[in-house]
Amino acid sequence: MENTPIFFADGESPKMIDAFKKAQETFKYFWRELSWEYRRIVPALDVACVKLAFTQEINNDTVVEHMWINDINFDGEKIKGILVNDPDELTNVANGDYVEIPSNQISDWLFVTQDKTYGGFTIQAIRSEMNETEREEHDEAWGLNFGDYNDILVAYEQKENPENLIEHPMSRNMQESLVEFVKSNPNELTAQDELGYTFLHREAIAGNSTIVKVLLESGADKNAKTYNDKTPLDFAKELKWEHVIEAL
């Protein structure tokens, strides 16, 4: 994210502010994984949630609470989803509310698959201050094994397959079937959703360079703009997807 984090409460520890920054820098991997999850027939993720900084002016003071949302969508600018926490002080949101929050208010993200956690930077910052027993109790309360707080993963099987940090394996695997799909459904190349996003916009946001290349070769317009005047390249640059910037 190019936006600087600006919604962090006074008195946050340096370790926590560092966790917020890392979460923002790597959020694109969370969204890439979730964008594929939404296409899977059999779900692969056990958990997928994002923590955001919610703010409200109370008695001339900006109160900040970091809370989790799920059922997430992302348009390259705003995170959308359902709040799953009860606020302590804020009265402008409630558990179960649909929210749309700018991406520079991300403070953490987490997805879990095959008993491994990815992300969870603020959680690991908290766990790093605990002793072994406290960490075990903490993980038991979550029902998850958070592993080593010094070794936070961001992409599926990134150690076994370092290329997964560059591109999601499903993007590479879907190349041939996408070529056939676009031949049979040429209208998909030009169709725009209610915000003006094309197929190419969505794949650029998700960092799927193989799919971006197939769409370009099939005649997708790389200069297409959303109703907010954003091209696919604009989003790729904002999210620092180098391999997609190159393709575009």
Backbone torsions as a table, in degrees:
resi	resn	phi	psi	omega
1	MET	NA	131.9	178.4
2	GLU	-81.0	-27.1	-178.6
3	ASN	-62.3	138.7	178.8
4	THR	-83.0	145.8	179.2
5	PRO	-66.5	123.1	-175.9
6	ILE	-126.5	-2.9	-173.8
7	PHE	-109.2	36.1	-179.0
8	PHE	-98.7	133.5	-174.5
9	ALA	-66.3	150.9	172.7
10	ASP	-58.7	144.6	174.9
11	GLY	85.4	2.9	174.5
12	GLU	-66.9	142.0	-179.0
13	SER	-71.1	150.7	178.1
14	PRO	-55.3	-36.9	179.7
15	LYS	-62.7	-38.9	-179.4
16	MET	-72.9	-39.9	178.1
17	ILE	-62.7	-38.9	176.4
18	ASP	-62.2	-40.3	178.2
19	ALA	-63.1	-42.4	178.1
20	PHE	-59.2	-45.2	-177.3
21	LYS	-64.1	-43.2	179.6
22	LYS	-64.4	-37.7	178.7
23	ALA	-62.8	-42.3	179.0
24	GLN	-65.7	-42.2	-177.6
25	GLU	-65.1	-30.6	-173.7
26	THR	-106.9	0.9	-177.6
27	PHE	-54.6	-30.6	-178.6
28	LYS	-57.5	-31.4	178.5
29	TYR	-70.0	-36.4	176.1
30	PHE	-61.7	-48.6	-177.2
31	TRP	-66.6	-36.6	177.7
32	ARG	-58.6	-46.2	-179.7
33	GLU	-64.2	-42.6	-177.3
34	LEU	-69.2	-34.0	179.7
35	SER	-64.1	-32.1	175.2
36	TRP	-78.3	-37.0	178.7
37	GLU	-55.8	-39.6	-178.1
38	TYR	-67.7	-14.8	178.8
39	ARG	-98.9	-11.2	-176.4
40	ARG	-75.6	142.1	174.8
41	ILE	-75.8	-43.4	176.7
42	VAL	-104.6	116.0	-178.4
43	PRO	-59.5	145.0	179.7
44	ALA	-111.5	-18.5	-176.0
45	LEU	-96.4	133.9	175.9
46	ASP	-86.8	-31.2	-179.1
47	VAL	-141.4	142.1	171.4
48	ALA	-152.8	106.5	-178.1
49	CYS	-146.1	160.3	-178.6
50	VAL	-129.0	138.7	175.5
51	LYS	-101.2	133.3	-176.7
52	LEU	-128.2	153.3	174.3
53	ALA	-86.6	114.4	175.4
54	PHE	-99.0	140.4	-175.4
55	THR	-130.0	154.4	175.1
56	GLN	-157.3	141.7	173.5
57	GLU	-82.2	117.1	177.4
58	ILE	-128.5	120.9	-178.8
59	ASN	50.8	50.5	178.5
60	ASN	60.4	23.0	179.7
61	ASP	-128.4	139.0	176.2
62	THR	-84.8	111.7	178.5
63	VAL	-93.9	131.8	-179.0
64	VAL	-118.1	130.8	172.2
65	GLU	-129.0	132.8	178.2
66	HIS	-94.6	118.0	-176.0
67	MET	-136.8	156.5	-174.9
68	TRP	-92.2	145.5	171.6
69	ILE	-126.5	155.9	171.1
70	ASN	-132.6	-167.2	-171.6
71	ASP	51.4	54.6	-165.0
72	ILE	-87.3	142.3	169.1
73	ASN	-131.7	156.6	-177.1
74	PHE	-147.0	128.1	-177.3
75	ASP	-109.1	16.8	-178.3
76	GLY	92.5	-15.1	-179.8
77	GLU	-129.6	-44.3	-177.7
78	LYS	-119.6	144.6	172.6
79	ILE	-94.7	132.8	-178.8
80	LYS	-124.2	142.2	179.3
81	GLY	175.0	-167.7	-175.8
82	ILE	-112.9	126.0	179.1
83	LEU	-67.1	132.0	-177.9
84	VAL	-116.1	7.9	176.2
85	ASN	-113.4	157.1	169.6
86	ASP	-92.0	123.3	178.5
87	PRO	-63.8	148.4	175.2
88	ASP	-81.1	-49.0	-175.6
89	GLU	-116.8	-31.0	-174.0
90	LEU	-66.5	141.5	177.6
91	THR	-116.3	-2.7	-177.1
92	ASN	-89.4	-3.6	173.4
93	VAL	-141.5	156.4	178.3
94	ALA	-139.3	156.9	175.8
95	ASN	-52.0	131.0	180.0
96	GLY	94.9	-8.0	179.3
97	ASP	-72.8	143.9	168.2
98	TYR	-79.9	132.1	-178.3
99	VAL	-131.7	152.7	171.6
100	GLU	-128.3	117.3	-172.4
101	ILE	-128.0	135.7	178.2
102	PRO	-58.5	147.5	-173.5
103	SER	-66.5	-17.7	178.8
104	ASN	-78.9	6.4	174.7
105	GLN	-107.2	12.7	174.6
106	ILE	-67.9	132.1	173.0
107	SER	-118.6	-12.3	174.0
108	ASP	-170.7	166.9	171.8
109	TRP	-150.9	157.4	-177.5
110	LEU	-153.2	130.6	164.1
111	PHE	-133.6	152.6	-175.8
112	VAL	-131.1	130.1	174.9
113	THR	-147.5	139.6	179.7
114	GLN	50.0	44.9	176.7
115	ASP	64.5	17.2	174.9
116	LYS	-115.9	140.2	177.4
117	THR	-100.2	144.6	178.2
118	TYR	-125.1	138.4	-175.2
119	GLY	75.3	-143.0	-178.1
120	GLY	73.0	41.2	-174.2
121	PHE	-63.8	-42.6	-179.9
122	THR	-70.7	-34.0	178.5
123	ILE	-63.8	-44.0	-179.5
124	GLN	-69.5	-31.5	175.8
125	ALA	-63.3	-40.9	178.1
126	ILE	-68.3	-44.4	-179.3
127	ARG	-63.0	-30.2	-177.9
128	SER	-65.7	-20.1	-179.8
129	GLU	-90.7	-5.0	-175.2
130	MET	-94.8	160.8	169.6
131	ASN	-87.7	175.2	-173.5
132	GLU	-55.9	-45.7	-178.1
133	THR	-64.0	-43.9	179.5
134	GLU	-62.3	-38.5	178.6
135	ARG	-63.9	-42.3	179.1
136	GLU	-62.2	-42.6	179.9
137	GLU	-66.4	-39.9	178.4
138	HIS	-60.5	-48.3	-177.5
139	ASP	-65.5	-37.1	179.1
140	GLU	-64.1	-39.9	179.7
141	ALA	-63.8	-36.9	177.1
142	TRP	-77.8	-24.1	-173.7
143	GLY	75.0	25.2	-177.3
144	LEU	-136.7	152.7	173.4
145	ASN	-101.6	108.7	-175.8
146	PHE	-84.2	-6.0	173.8
147	GLY	66.8	-146.0	-174.1
148	ASP	-85.8	119.3	-178.0
149	TYR	-67.1	-14.6	177.8
150	ASN	-91.6	-0.5	-172.5
151	ASP	-135.0	78.8	-174.1
152	ILE	-93.3	122.5	-180.0
153	LEU	-86.3	148.3	177.5
154	VAL	-123.5	-19.0	-178.1
155	ALA	-134.7	143.2	-177.7
156	TYR	-55.6	128.3	177.9
157	GLU	50.6	38.4	-177.0
158	GLN	-66.3	-25.5	-180.0
159	LYS	-79.9	-43.5	179.3
160	GLU	-69.2	-36.1	-177.4
161	ASN	-132.7	82.5	-176.3
162	PRO	-56.4	-23.5	179.1
163	GLU	-64.5	-17.3	177.9
164	ASN	-66.7	-18.9	175.4
165	LEU	-73.8	-24.0	178.6
166	ILE	-87.9	-48.0	-178.8
167	GLU	-145.4	144.9	179.1
168	HIS	-67.1	136.3	-178.6
169	PRO	-58.4	-31.7	-179.5
170	MET	-66.9	-29.1	177.3
171	SER	-63.2	-42.6	179.1
172	ARG	-69.1	-41.4	-175.6
173	ASN	-69.8	-23.8	-174.6
174	MET	-89.5	0.2	-172.6
175	GLN	-53.7	-53.4	-175.0
176	GLU	-66.0	-43.7	-177.7
177	SER	-67.9	-29.2	178.1
178	LEU	-69.2	-40.5	177.8
179	VAL	-55.6	-47.3	179.0
180	GLU	-63.8	-42.5	-178.5
181	PHE	-60.4	-45.5	-177.5
182	VAL	-67.8	-35.4	176.6
183	LYS	-61.9	-41.1	-178.5
184	SER	-79.6	-22.6	-176.3
185	ASN	-130.6	63.8	-174.9
186	PRO	-60.7	-24.5	-180.0
187	ASN	-64.4	-23.0	179.6
188	GLU	-62.1	-23.6	-178.8
189	LEU	-71.4	-30.2	-175.4
190	THR	-108.8	-13.2	-177.1
191	ALA	-60.8	140.4	176.8
192	GLN	-120.8	143.8	178.0
193	ASP	-84.4	-169.7	-173.5
194	GLU	-66.5	-13.8	177.7
195	LEU	-107.9	4.9	177.1
196	GLY	89.1	7.7	179.9
197	TYR	-78.2	138.9	174.7
198	THR	-101.3	173.2	173.8
199	PHE	-52.3	-44.2	-177.4
200	LEU	-64.5	-41.3	176.4
201	HIS	-56.2	-49.4	-174.3
202	ARG	-64.7	-38.5	-179.7
203	GLU	-73.3	-31.9	176.5
204	ALA	-66.4	-41.4	178.4
205	ILE	-62.8	-39.2	-177.6
206	ALA	-81.8	-3.5	175.1
207	GLY	74.9	26.5	-176.6
208	ASN	-95.1	83.8	-171.4
209	SER	-67.2	-36.3	179.3
210	THR	-61.3	-42.6	-179.9
211	ILE	-69.3	-38.7	176.2
212	VAL	-58.0	-44.0	-179.6
213	LYS	-64.3	-42.6	178.7
214	VAL	-60.9	-43.4	-179.2
215	LEU	-64.3	-41.7	178.7
216	LEU	-64.3	-44.4	179.4
217	GLU	-64.8	-26.5	-179.4
218	SER	-87.0	-1.4	174.2
219	GLY	106.5	11.1	177.7
220	ALA	-64.0	145.1	-178.3
221	ASP	-86.2	110.0	-177.4
222	LYS	-73.6	-12.3	178.4
223	ASN	-96.0	5.2	178.3
224	ALA	-58.9	141.6	-177.9
225	LYS	-118.8	144.0	171.5
226	THR	-72.5	173.9	178.2
227	TYR	-68.9	-9.7	172.5
228	ASN	-97.3	12.9	175.9
229	ASP	69.7	30.2	179.5
230	LYS	-105.4	133.0	173.7
231	THR	-91.0	165.0	173.8
232	PRO	-54.6	-38.3	180.0
233	LEU	-64.8	-37.1	178.0
234	ASP	-56.7	-45.6	-179.3
235	PHE	-68.2	-41.8	179.8
236	ALA	-59.8	-38.5	179.0
237	LYS	-69.8	-43.6	-179.5
238	GLU	-61.0	-36.6	-177.7
239	LEU	-92.1	-0.6	178.5
240	LYS	57.1	41.9	172.8
241	TRP	-85.3	87.5	-171.9
242	GLU	-57.2	-44.5	-176.8
243	HIS	-67.3	-26.9	177.2
244	VAL	-79.6	-38.1	176.5
245	ILE	-57.0	-45.7	179.1
246	GLU	-58.8	-45.6	-178.0
247	ALA	-65.3	-33.0	-177.6
248	LEU	-87.4	NA	NA
